[in-house]
Amino acid sequence: MTDLIQLASQPAVWVALATLVVMEVVLGVDNLIFISILTNKLPADQQTRARRIGIGLALVLRLGLLGTVAFIVHLTEPVFSVLGQDFSWRDLILIGGGLFLLWKATKEIHHSVDPDETDGTTTGGTIGFGAAIGQILLLDLVFSIDSIITAVGMTEHVPVMMVAVVVAVIVMLVAAEPLSAFIARNPTVVMLALGFLIMIGMTLIAEGFGAHVPKGYIYTAMAFSAGVEGLNMLARGRRRAASGSPEQGQR
């Protein structure tokens, strides 16, 4: 308790906490987009429960990983080299997660473009509850490791990391329902979000191969694309209101 009081009395700790909270929330956006798209494919009565379980798993994984900070740090140490390129366990996890995101997003885009084709694993665009939770858990693990390694690089105080993680997950929990509802009401946003997932997947793979991609570039591109889509939605809404025909406004 004395250590916590001493931490709370240091202005630098509060600055680190505020910065880390913002960073964790931004990193959580990637996780939340995936959860929202995936759970929207479940039956309506299972969607809320799946989102809460997915976000709860994200919190458990992040806090669990914080309890093994020393081990997490060692994940960045090279374990083997290929053609002069060193790879650590973190690199392999990022590459695997990026490949999974590329596969999943490409599959969803294919289904959106050609919904009549099925591969035998989906029916009417839905997936099983267990399959959804399994996929969410896999991506939760990837995003959690990236999140904790980022936190370790910003501060050495585990209590500060824990507070930032809890705040970020609470924000995810609050934003999950509105974001999922927004995506469900606006089909064109689904394609944009899938494009974001492809970009995030490519970024994870690039970082796994040692190429540092500044997060600011990624989120600036996402914000610009979202702004353009917002203008398109505004234009469609005004055309629909002017014509008085929802069907005509949607075409």
N, C-alpha and C positions, 0 to 999 in steps of 0.2 A: 504493500500500500504506500509506503514511504517513497519507493521508486516511482510509482505512478504520480504521486503529488509533485515530485521533483520534475518529472517529464512535463506535467501540465503547466509548470511555472516557467518553462522555457519558450520564448516567442518563436525560436527556430523550429521547435517541434510542431507548433500550431501551423506554421507556414508549410512544413513538410506534409502535415496531415491534410490540409486543404488541397495542396497540389496532388497528393496521392488519391484523395477522394475523386477529384476531377478525372484523373487518369484512369482510375478503376471504373468509373461510370462510363467513360468513353470506350474502354475495352469491353465493358459489359454489353454495349450496343450490339456488337457482332454476335455474341452469345444469344441475346434476346431476339434478334432478327431470325436466327435459325430456329429457335424454340417456337416463335410465333408462326412461321411458315409451316413447320412440321405439325404442330398441334392443330392447326386449322384444317388439316386433312383427316382428323379424327371425327367420329360422330360428335354432334353438338354436346351431348350430355357428358362426354369424357374430356372435352377440351380444357376446361378450367382446371380440373384435377391434374391433368398431364402437365399444364404450365406450372402449377404450383410445385409439383413433384420435381420437374426439371430445374426450376430456380432453387428449390430447396437442396437438390443434389449439388448445384453449383456452390451454394454456401458451405455445405458440408465438406466438399472437396477442397475449397479454398482454405477453410479453417484447418482442415486436416493437414494440408500441405504446409501451412504456416507452423504447425507443430514439428515439422521436420525440415526447418529452414536450412540447417547444415547439410542435409542430404540433397535438398533442392539445388543448393549452390554447386554441389559436385556434379550435378547433371550437365553443367556447362563445360566440364573437362573432357577433352578428346578421348574417345575410346578406340578409334581406328582411323586410318587414312586411306583415301582412294585417289590416285593420281595427284598426290600432293595436297589434297583437300581433306582437312580434319573434320571428323563428325563426332558430335557428342550425343548423349541420350536425348538432350533437349532438341538437337537438330533433327534426330530421327522422329521424335514425337511431332514436331512441327511439320515435317515433310509428310508424315502419315496423315495428320489432321488436314493438311492442305489438300492432299489427294482425295481424301474422303469428301471434303467440301466441294471440290471440283466435280466429283462423280455425282454427288447428291444434287447439286444445283443444276448440272447438265441434264440429269434425269428428269428433274421437275420442269425444266424449260421444255424438254422434249414432250412431256405429257401435256403442258399448257398449249404448245403449238399443234400437237396432234393428239387430242384427248381420246380419240376413238381407239387408238392402239393401246393394248394392255400387255403387260409382260407376265401375267399370271400371279403376280404378287400383290397387285392392287385391284380393287373393285370399286368403280365409280369414284376414283381419286382418293380413296381412304386407305389408311394403313392400320395395322393392329396396334393396340395400346402398348403391348410389351415391346414391339418393334420400335415404336416411337420413343419410349423411355430409354431403350438401349442405345439408339442413335443420339439422343440428347445427352446421355451419360458419357458417351465417347467424346462428343465435342466439348462437353463441360470439362472433361479432363484436360483436353488440349488447351482450351482457353484459360483454365485455372492455372496450369503450369506457367503459361506465358504471363498471366497476371501476377503471380507470386514472384516470378523472377524479376519482373519490372519493379515490383514493390521493394524487393531486396536491394535493387540498384539505387533506389531513391532514399531509403532510410534504413538504419540498422536497428530500430526499435520495434520489436514484435508487437507490443500493444498498439502502436500507431498503425501498423499494417492491419491488425485485426479490426480496429475501428473503421478504417477506410474500406475494408472488404465488406463488413456488415452494412455500412451505409450504402455502398454500391449495390449490394444485393437487394436491400430494401427498395431502392430506386427501381431496380429491375422488376421487383414484385408489383410495385405500384403501376409501372408503365406497361406491364405485360398485357393486361386486359384491353386498355385503350388501343395499344399498337396492334394487337391481333384483330380487334374489331375493325380498325381502320383498314388493315390489309384485306380483310374479308369483304368490306364494302367497296373496295376499289381494286378490281382485278388487275389493272395496269400497274399498280404499285407492286404486285407480286413479282412481275417480271423485273422491275427495277431492283427489288430486294434480292432476287436471285442473281442478278448481275453483280450486286454488292458482294454476295457470298462467293462468286467466282473470283472477284478482285481480292477478297480477303484470303481465299484459298491460295491464289498465286503468290500473295505476299508471304504467307506462312511458308510456302515451298522455297521462295527466294531466301528468306531468313534462315531456313534450314540448311541451305547451301552456302551460307556465310555472306549473302548480299544484304546489307542493312538498308531497309526501306523506311524512310522517315514517316512515322504515323501521321504527321501533319498533312503530308501530301495525300494520303489515302482518305482521310476524313474530310479534307477540303474538296476532293473530287466527289465524295459521297454527298456532301452538303450541296454542292453545285448541282448535281444531278437531281437531288431531291427538290431543290428550288425550281428547276425547270419543269419537273413533273407537277409541282404545285401550281405553276402557271398554266400548264395544260389542263389540270383539273378545274381551275377557276374558269378557263375559257370554255370548257365543255359544260360546266354548270350554267354559265350565262347564256350559251346557245340553247341549252335545254329550256331555261326559263323563258327565253325570247320566243321559242317555237311552241312552247306549251306541250311538247310531245317528248316524253322521256325516251321513247324508242329511237326517235330521230336524233336526239341529242347524244345517244350512246353510239351511233354509227359514225 
